[in-house]
């Protein structure tokens, strides 16, 4: 005759079931956390790409037009520390999707001896573009700066040797806050 188990097997079955529920809950929680991190990373990358496209667009615009967004040469640290109010007052601005952006252009110097490749004239002018973008949703801030070169036959005379330069972007920096 069989001895009664007094619920011993039932107790262990319920204990194993409880452990499996705990592990499943932990795995679901981790999966949700990973989804949130991936979404945040995706939004971050999306804003970075959009900000880069805006900077490239501004550089191209500067090659063909004179901008009204010129400011005197300013130290990078000073521009980085400017509040949003300053950018709203002294820069050109726009909004694309959920990103507001502001940019200023500084006339850095003229190089009278530069032969811009693809141009028939002598002379080039260097400009620095600073573009700030703010995500309206998550308040993320990006600052990109580029040094760009534009053909310019200014009034200065060349007093040195001629050298060739490529038009467009010369350097690029990213500052993230």
Secondary structure, 3 states (H helix, E strand, C coil): CCCCCCCHHHHHHHHHHHHHHHHHHHHHHHHHHHHHHHHHHHHHHHHHHHHHHHHHHHHHHHHHCCCCCEECCCCHHHHHCCCHHHHHHHCEEEEECCEEEEEEEEEEEEEEEEEECCCCCEEEEEEEEEEEEEECCCCCEEEEEEEEEEECCCCCCCCCCCEEECCEEEEEEEEEC
